[in-house]
């Protein structure tokens, strides 16, 4: 115990002495360095006085202050370890005050763009300590003024008259002094009160010198960026800000654009802003005379409160004014720091916008790209966002759509009051890297980015919360929707300019124009074959609600359950290749599948929607992003249990159909799903690059974006339950899904996932060619019409296989398959291999699959018929000798939806998708058609198109499309939506 007491009694004083010793040592060392730097600075001053140049003297000052500030903060970091926690905040506060004074004094001495930089920093209450904000605020309008004699000489020289002639009164004390000029109040000879803005002498040389120095410092701090565009932008804009004649013209332009001189009684549009801008009285290169407006500075909080001014409303209106300038006018003030605003003293208190020296004019394409970027960020539309980045020239280092969306969301995030902002902006090193993915930053958007950050800083300084996505959205929408909503009645190019193939196509285009004029179509493609030849190939509209690029024949549309018809074709292709049997149990193909009562499920049960696994699991309800995990989805299917006895009830497997088929395809072939798709359909039909189930990187620029016709889908609430649908896919559930799924399926992560029941992306001409081949029993049609440009199949098809089955898994599947096949052989069956063993055992790497030098050259895909079975149509429809494999009178055959005429006779097969996309063929009339669209509805547009085409061709109208008419008042459930 004695020893314990002895240690305890000495530990405290020893530690305190140790701390004091270290503190004194650190202080002395730092003091030595500070004195040394001061000596270096004095020596350097003498060195410069010998004539070695002003530029290096100024740079040395910046360097010296930077070192002083750095060492001061390092000293504080050491000292805080040895003092009480309660004293740490005060220690840091004093350090911030000391260093803020150093920075302020440096900026005042250097002048020019350094003042601009300080003004910018003074608005960033969301990232800087309050001590910096308080001191740097002086730079907005409270810099030391130039001598009065200098001011008077400049005015008389520029305006050509003595001061006494120009003014009856001139106030010597300036109202404000900033980086480039100072402002005096005066009265003209005619009695009008004005303000006179006078440029500082010699400021032009300082500005241009500082531009290079500041960018050099930033480039040194962030060497991974290319700052040449920023340098070019500053060098281009800085001289313009020094010519007050240009500022005068800018002021008039912005005032006119914002409608500042409209009378109070005049009607206002929804996007009209309520701000004031002083009139221009007279201007020269260095002097500007403006109308005097009596206002309160934004940093004068006491006066704002005394006048009862709503600061939230003021900042919101300023934000709206800038949104109008950027998105509507494409001409905006690039310098919105608090010193460039006043609030009128007379009610209604309105913002007064000042100083239009630094402005930016946007081209129409760039204005649209900025609007698209904003709205894509608001909607979470990664495709439109990446398209906007590309149009702006903004390049990302990596292909990471989530990261791109995070950057954009951070950029347009809501502002926070200054007392909350610093806490929310504490980013870790990992987060900082995450939000720094930009590789090339185009000069055209340098000032735009500056404006957004200045506005955010302004709101933080005013301690208000601004939701930019809400305030700026109407203005951004007006840019895009103004051109998108014009439709065919105004936009002659709304229908893609391509030759007409037939009279029916000519009439179809007239119908599309009618539907487009009443906003029933956003973007659409239609392609049809008759007797093996193309008779329709039309594209119209735009790629998305916020993407005004026109739909092209090679645009890729998400088609939801249309995908099932493609997946079913792949299964039949494997059957035709004798790699699986339709009456084979799935458990014999898929290792581990036979558990939990699934041992009797056969391949034909899966294709006929009678496996009982319609509700095996609900990823959309459980976790929507689960659908992106191919291996996990296959695992869930393998571990699931059937709800009904296989073969007894036909219940639509709206999602599980795809994973059931996908597992069968991969285990039976030993290949990846997308590899089978390429081998069985894409290459033989020569539709490269226009049919995917899970898109690869590189096709984003051709993607259409989904939106919803809310008026149409609201009618779902009046539709009764459908007995052929599972409980998780009834009309009320479909309504929820139809309104939420577009957002989910517009994300690139989901678009890139393999979802064989719902995630096909294709052009109508690729889908129509597929069904034209199936209509002829798999016979490959002649080359697609040469009138369709770019030619079908001209894109490089680069699949990206996300599911990698290793050799061990393949061998196991093969062994189980061989064993089960032996059991299924009837007596007298001749032994035939279901697999080409050499082909089965070879595993190709992703690199070889996506290279130009693939293992299979194009001549290997010179296939004339996809199927050798002469009764393949019966197999598709579950008819003839295949009728025993399907549920009698069911809507589905073996993987395809049966197409029946009005009298109930079976005429063909196909599959439609949620929202209206469809593809089917009429085998009796050798007719096939595909429709892809991006405005989801109950199928009324689709039905109207098919009615017209069938009528013109004298082909029986399929029963499904005779009742699916979302255009009329007597709406019935349309199959295009459900399927």
HELIX and SHEET records of a PDB file:
HELIX    1   1 UNK A    2  UNK A   49  1                                  48    
HELIX    2   2 UNK A   54  UNK A   79  1                                  26    
HELIX    3   3 UNK A   80  UNK A   82  5                                   3    
HELIX    4   4 UNK A   85  UNK A  110  1                                  26    
HELIX    5   5 UNK A  113  UNK A  122  1                                  10    
HELIX    6   6 UNK A  130  UNK A  136  1                                   7    
HELIX    7   7 UNK A  138  UNK A  141  1                                   4    
HELIX    8   8 UNK A  148  UNK A  159  1                                  12    
HELIX    9   9 UNK A  163  UNK A  166  1                                   4    
HELIX   10  10 UNK A  203  UNK A  221  1                                  19    
HELIX   11  11 UNK A  228  UNK A  241  1                                  14    
HELIX   12  12 UNK A  244  UNK A  257  1                                  14    
HELIX   13  13 UNK A  301  UNK A  306  1                                   6    
HELIX   14  14 UNK A  311  UNK A  323  1                                  13    
HELIX   15  15 UNK A  324  UNK A  329  3                                   6    
HELIX   16  16 UNK A  338  UNK A  340  5                                   3    
HELIX   17  17 UNK A  364  UNK A  379  1                                  16    
HELIX   18  18 UNK A  382  UNK A  392  1                                  11    
HELIX   19  19 UNK A  401  UNK A  411  1                                  11    
HELIX   20  20 UNK A  418  UNK A  424  1                                   7    
HELIX   21  21 UNK A  429  UNK A  434  1                                   6    
HELIX   22  22 UNK A  443  UNK A  445  5                                   3    
HELIX   23  23 UNK A  446  UNK A  461  1                                  16    
HELIX   24  24 UNK A  468  UNK A  471  1                                   4    
HELIX   25  25 UNK A  473  UNK A  484  1                                  12    
HELIX   26  26 UNK A  487  UNK A  490  1                                   4    
HELIX   27  27 UNK A  503  UNK A  517  1                                  15    
HELIX   28  28 UNK A  562  UNK A  576  1                                  15    
HELIX   29  29 UNK A  586  UNK A  588  5                                   3    
HELIX   30  30 UNK A  603  UNK A  607  1                                   5    
HELIX   31  31 UNK A  619  UNK A  622  1                                   4    
HELIX   32  32 UNK A  624  UNK A  628  5                                   5    
HELIX   33  33 UNK A  630  UNK A  639  1                                  10    
HELIX   34  34 UNK A  656  UNK A  669  1                                  14    
HELIX   35  35 UNK A  673  UNK A  677  1                                   5    
HELIX   36  36 UNK A  678  UNK A  682  3                                   5    
HELIX   37  37 UNK A  683  UNK A  685  1                                   3    
HELIX   38  38 UNK A  700  UNK A  702  5                                   3    
HELIX   39  39 UNK A  710  UNK A  713  1                                   4    
HELIX   40  40 UNK A  714  UNK A  718  5                                   5    
HELIX   41  41 UNK A  727  UNK A  729  5                                   3    
HELIX   42  42 UNK A  731  UNK A  745  1                                  15    
HELIX   43  43 UNK A  748  UNK A  751  1                                   4    
HELIX   44  44 UNK A  764  UNK A  775  1                                  12    
HELIX   45  45 UNK A  807  UNK A  824  1                                  18    
HELIX   46  46 UNK A  837  UNK A  841  1                                   5    
HELIX   47  47 UNK A  846  UNK A  850  1                                   5    
HELIX   48  48 UNK A  858  UNK A  861  5                                   4    
HELIX   49  49 UNK A  872  UNK A  877  1                                   6    
HELIX   50  50 UNK A  880  UNK A  885  5                                   6    
HELIX   51  51 UNK A  940  UNK A  953  1                                  14    
HELIX   52  52 UNK A  959  UNK A  963  1                                   5    
HELIX   53  53 UNK A  975  UNK A  978  1                                   4    
SHEET    1   A 3 UNK A 167  UNK A 170  0                                        
SHEET    2   A 3 UNK A 181  UNK A 188 -1                                        
SHEET    3   A 3 UNK A 176  UNK A 177 -1                                        
SHEET    1   B 5 UNK A 167  UNK A 170  0                                        
SHEET    2   B 5 UNK A 181  UNK A 188 -1                                        
SHEET    3   B 5 UNK A 193  UNK A 199 -1                                        
SHEET    4   B 5 UNK A 287  UNK A 291 -1                                        
SHEET    5   B 5 UNK A 280  UNK A 283 -1                                        
SHEET    1   C 4 UNK A 275  UNK A 277  0                                        
SHEET    2   C 4 UNK A 351  UNK A 353  1                                        
SHEET    3   C 4 UNK A 341  UNK A 344 -1                                        
SHEET    4   C 4 UNK A 295  UNK A 297 -1                                        
SHEET    1   D 2 UNK A 331  UNK A 333  0                                        
SHEET    2   D 2 UNK A 359  UNK A 361 -1                                        
SHEET    1   E 2 UNK A 395  UNK A 396  0                                        
SHEET    2   E 2 UNK A 438  UNK A 440 -1                                        
SHEET    1   F 7 UNK A 547  UNK A 550  0                                        
SHEET    2   F 7 UNK A 533  UNK A 544 -1                                        
SHEET    3   F 7 UNK A 523  UNK A 530 -1                                        
SHEET    4   F 7 UNK A 927  UNK A 933 -1                                        
SHEET    5   F 7 UNK A 918  UNK A 922 -1                                        
SHEET    6   F 7 UNK A 906  UNK A 912 -1                                        
SHEET    7   F 7 UNK A 897  UNK A 900 -1                                        
SHEET    1   G 3 UNK A 557  UNK A 558  0                                        
SHEET    2   G 3 UNK A 760  UNK A 762 -1                                        
SHEET    3   G 3 UNK A 691  UNK A 693 -1                                        
SHEET    1   H 2 UNK A 707  UNK A 708  0                                        
SHEET    2   H 2 UNK A 935  UNK A 936  1                                        
END                                                                             
